[in-house]
Amino acid sequence: MRQIVLTLLMAFTAQLLMGQTVKMESSKLWAALADVNYEIKQDEYGDLYVPVFGEKIQKVKGELVEVEGFIIPFDGMFKPEELILSSLPISECFFCGSGGPETVMEVAMKEKLKYTDKRVKLRGKLQLNADDPNKLMYQLVDAVFLGLADSY
């Protein structure tokens, strides 16, 4: 009985997710995220670069988006429900290679996600952060795993 209830609940959740309108998908989303400039402000430690988001990305703030990318496995920081997603493979990502801060986002998953080095596809609500310098400027919340990107 419990298995039947879980199966029905998962089917219902999938139907709800499929019925929602996605405002922007992966390739367009990463391109829009690249449209960011910075204002230099001061804090108690000196210069602070505050992001100023482009018009396209402002239009999807708080909206449901789909994004493909690579999970970045930070030592001691990877949590199955909180992770960093990069548009670039790890050798080129913002923290390890040549990408900029616009190529990564923090992700808060609805359910735990097992680590993989393959490209994943996620769906969630996009949030913009220009206020907290201790967090990334792009965040995906209430995210769900849609599968490996290569399987689409």
For each residue, the residues with C-beta under 8 A, 3 or more apart:
1: 4 5
2: 5 6
3: 6 7
4: 1 7 8
5: 1 2 8 9
6: 2 3 9 10
7: 3 4 10 11
8: 4 5 11 12
9: 5 6 12 13
10: 6 7 13 14
11: 7 8 14 15
12: 8 9 15 16
13: 9 10 16 17
14: 10 11 17 18
15: 11 12 18 19
16: 12 13 19 20
17: 13 14 20 123 144
18: 14 15
19: 15 16
20: 16 17 64
21: 64
22: 25 64 65 66 123
23: 59 60 63 64 65
24: 28 29 32 60 63 65 66 126
25: 22 28 29 65 66 67
26: 29 30 66 67 68 69 121 149
27: 30 31
28: 24 25 31 32
29: 24 25 26 32 33 60 65 66 67 126
30: 26 27 33 34 67 69 87 103
31: 27 28 34 35
32: 24 28 29 35 54 56 57 60
33: 29 30 36 57 87 102 103 105 138
34: 30 31 100 102 103
35: 31 32 53 54 55 56 57
36: 33 51 52 53 54 57 102 137
37: 51 52 54
38: 49 50 51 52
39: 49 50 52
40: 47 48 49 50
41: 47 48 50
42: 46 47 48
43: 46 48 133
44:
45: 48
46: 42 43
47: 40 41 42
48: 40 41 42 43 45 133
49: 38 39 40
50: 38 39 40 41 130
51: 36 37 38 101 128 129 130 137
52: 36 37 38 39 130
53: 35 36 57 58 61 128 130 137
54: 32 35 36 37 57 58
55: 35 58 59
56: 32 35 59 60
57: 32 33 35 36 53 54 60 61 126 128
58: 53 54 55 61 128
59: 23 55 56 63
60: 23 24 29 32 56 57 63 65 126
61: 53 57 58 126 127 128
62: 125 126 127
63: 23 24 59 60 125 126
64: 20 21 22 23 123 124 125
65: 22 23 24 25 29 60 123 124 125 126 140
66: 22 24 25 26 29 121 122 123 146
67: 25 26 29 30 85 105 121 122 123 124 140
68: 26 87 119 120 121 122 149
69: 26 30 85 86 87 105 119 120 122
70: 85 86 87 88 89 90 93 117 118 119 120
71: 78 83 84 85 86 113 115 116 117 120
72: 83 84 85 86 90 93 95 96 104
73: 78 90 115
74: 77 78 84 95
75:
76:
77: 74 84
78: 71 73 74 83 115
79: 82 83
80: 83 109 112 113 114 115
81: 108 109 110 111 112 113
82: 79 106 107 108 109
83: 71 72 78 79 80 106 107 109 113
84: 71 72 74 77 95 104 105 106 107 136
85: 67 69 70 71 72 104 105 107 120 122 140
86: 69 70 71 72 89 90 93 94 99 103 104
87: 30 33 68 69 70 99 103 104
88: 70 92 93 94 97 99 103
89: 70 86 92 93
90: 70 72 73 86 93 96 97 117
91: 96 97
92: 88 89 96 97 98 99
93: 70 72 86 88 89 90 96 97 99 103 104
94: 86 88 97 99 100 101 103 104
95: 72 74 84 104
96: 72 90 91 92 93
97: 88 90 91 92 93 94
98: 92
99: 86 87 88 92 93 94 103 104
100: 34 94 103
101: 51 94 104 136 137
102: 33 34 36 137 138
103: 30 33 34 86 87 88 93 94 99 100
104: 72 84 85 86 87 93 94 95 99 101 136 138
105: 33 67 69 84 85 136 138 139 140
106: 82 83 84 135 136 138 139 140
107: 82 83 84 85 122 124 139 140 141 143
108: 81 82 124 139 140 141 142 143
109: 80 81 82 83 112 113 122 143 144 145
110: 81 142 143 144
111: 81 144 145
112: 80 81 109
113: 71 80 81 83 109 120 145
114: 80
115: 71 73 78 80
116: 71 120 148
117: 70 71 90
118: 70 148 149 150
119: 68 69 70 148 149 150
120: 68 69 70 71 85 113 116 145 146 147 148 149
121: 26 66 67 68 145 146 147 148 149 152
122: 66 67 68 69 85 107 109 140 143 144 145 146
123: 17 22 64 65 66 67 143 144 146
124: 64 65 67 107 108 140 141 142 143 144
125: 62 63 64 65 140 141 142
126: 24 29 57 60 61 62 63 65 138 139 140
127: 61 62 138 139 140 141
128: 51 53 57 58 61 137 138 139
129: 51 132 135 136 137 138 139
130: 50 51 52 53 137
131:
132: 129 135
133: 43 48
134:
135: 106 129 132 139
136: 84 101 104 105 106 129 139
137: 36 51 53 101 102 128 129 130
138: 33 102 104 105 106 126 127 128 129
139: 105 106 107 108 126 127 128 129 135 136
140: 65 67 85 105 106 107 108 122 124 125 126 127 143
141: 107 108 124 125 127
142: 108 110 124 125
143: 107 108 109 110 122 123 124 140
144: 17 109 110 111 122 123 124
145: 109 111 113 120 121 122
146: 66 120 121 122 123
147: 120 121 151 152
148: 116 118 119 120 121 151
149: 26 68 118 119 120 121 152
150: 118 119
151: 147 148
152: 121 147 149
